[in-house]
Amino acid sequence: MTDSQLSEMLRNPFPDADSGRGVVIAGPCSAETEEQVMSTARQLADAGVGIFRAGIWKPRTKPGNFEGVGARGLAWLRKVKAATGMKTATEVATRAHVAAALRAGVDYLWIGARTTGNPFAVDEIAAALKSAPDTPVLVKNPVGPDLEAWIGALQRLAAAGITRLAAVHRGFSRFGPSPYRNEPEWRIPIELHRRLPGLPILVDPSHIGGSRELVAPLAQEALDLHFSGLMIESHCNPACAWSDAGQQLLPADLASLLSSLVPRRGDAPSEKLDMLRAGIDAIDTQLLALLRRRMDASLEIGDYKRLHAMPVVQEKRYKALMEERVAQGEAQGLSAGFLRELFQTIHAESVRVQTQSEPKA
């Protein structure tokens, strides 16, 4: 299935979305007790939230942690809908989860990051949904930064006739220190939007940030990048939450956050913007020419190393080059992370050029 074929099949799962801030899905990480669910839901309904989320089954990294109340919590979601008028959403990972959620009248199902990367599990969910193909399904990105796996999960669902689809960007796991629980890696959902422009993409700032303090700026960034809405965790008593306590907001704090967001929905062209973009285009042309020159130089270096039986990768040189380039760039106000990623990519291409070039006659 091509991107264009998938795009043609997609149907909007959010026909009633707010045209300003977009879709808002909110609720606790986990449904813990009926009292907790109902208290949170009533407060979120007062805040204007239209879709209530709660995890019924919770996949956890290690055994022994709270893994959800199970199917009995679905009755609480039914009560939320009856009492508040909100639609409901929960995560599913197996055929049994899907069947139980559909029987309980859950409006939206989402596939979590661990499940998205498992094609057998996605196929099982798709097969379970064939009897209810109009069910909207939200697909979170896989744990690792793998765009093709994300698109593949969407394709599997669409091939089974489930076409009311949306994506949820919840960030990507990455080794090493970071201010985020999961790296935003915005370029990946942006590329997903480029390839599937008709697919709504929500952002989950709770799982990206991993802390309450980061939710608001990440939510604003999501709107600045023109994504379709937000999925945010909110709990009536976050300090006592049974899972992800540090990233959940009080409903009142969520209401304040939503009222503070500044949507950027205007896309009218302006003469100044056109001029600035033309400047970017000219700079990019220069960058491409410089990169071509650098690869030509790498080709010559490869010929020299081959002639003198030298290994292509010179580890000491690479380490010194990386440290020097990062220091030079930081002195000009560029971020170290960007510089390392940039020069790692350039170095990888230089190695490819040197190893794949033909020896001169």
Summary of the structure (lengths in Angstrom):
residues: 361
radius of gyration: 23.9
end to end distance: 45.1
largest distance: 81.1
contacts: 1138
relative contact order: 0.11
helix: 52%
strand: 12%
